[in-house]
Amino acid sequence: MKSQSALVAGGSGFVGSHLCESLLNDGYDVFCIDNFGSGSRENISHLTSSGNFEVIEADIREPLDLPPVDEIYHLASRASPKDFQKYPVRIALANTKGTRNLLDYAVEHDAKMLFASTSEVYGDPEVHPQNESYNGNVNIRGPRGCYDESKRFGETLTVAYNNKHDLDVRTVRIFNTYGPRMHMDDGRVVPNFITQALKGEDLTVYGDGSQTRSFCYVSDLIRGIEKTMQADGLAGEVINLGNEDERTIHELAETIIDISGTESGITHEPLPEDDPSRRRPDLSKARQILDYETEVELREGLRKTLEYFEDQI
């Protein structure tokens, strides 16, 4: 019996590398496509000895010549806030032009496709917690717009291809995710805090720290992504994936200080423009359709992440 095959766009990135690893463990033939703009060869170095794993160095924003596969996972976009100012055009095109290229590829080979969208499509939400029917509150001209709005348009493309070509494409909106293989200088709050703690520096909290996030450990996210791809009847649908355990940023800082045993304190800087005040997924749809529940508690996940970062310093 022929094994299932999958292409993971952005497969050398933080989430993508974990997905490649999980698919290989499930017996898939896996093609990892990446231009290594933000991904890392180190993230997938332990996979390259597998005869079922192939790396394709290419940019999804350019014309693609790829092997036929059964499943396509589109995770190819920079997602760090520090990149929004530095690479706005590249980010916008990865989620629009790149998404179109992969959708055309899916149509050509009659493959199922999953588009990795983001909780950022909700912007600074006026509805809490955020469910999939909420259309968001996004500043399309703000510093985060290149990412937020291109993900929103990417979702629009998936719906259009489902309607026009009857393509089986489903979307996940990923909420704050953390874990091993994040860059130390990623710019997101968990690696920022852990790196500062390990260096004995004060943790930098933007604003008064009362803003909230819900942090999902990467293994829980990967399980949700695979469940979404395998579930029947989800063509054209969108599902939130994340963790419902909502914490303030100040509470996160205190937790990391406690776990790391550092003598670091907390300093405050002005809040960046358009930084969301609250963020928590409504997982009712994922729970009902996918029987999805998270398993890794925050302190456990932070310990695992901290151990990884200790080896990087």
Buried (B, 14 or more C-beta within 10 A) or exposed (E): EEEBBBBBBBBBBBBBBBBBBBBBEEEBBBBBBBBEBBBBEEBBEEBEEBEBBBBBEBBBBEEBEBEEBBBBBBBBBBBBBBBBEEBBEBBBBBBBBBBBBBBBBBBEBEBBBBBBBBBBBBBBBEBBBBBBEBEBEBBEEBBBBBBBBBBBBBBEBBBBBBEEBEBBBBBBBBBBBBBBBBBBEBBBBBBBBBBBBBEEEBBBBBBEBEBBBBBBBBBBBBBBBBBBBEBEEBBBBBBBBBBBEBBBBBBBBBBBBEBBEBEBEBEBEEBEEBBBEBBBBBBEBBEEBBEBEBEBEBEEBBEBBBEBBEEBE
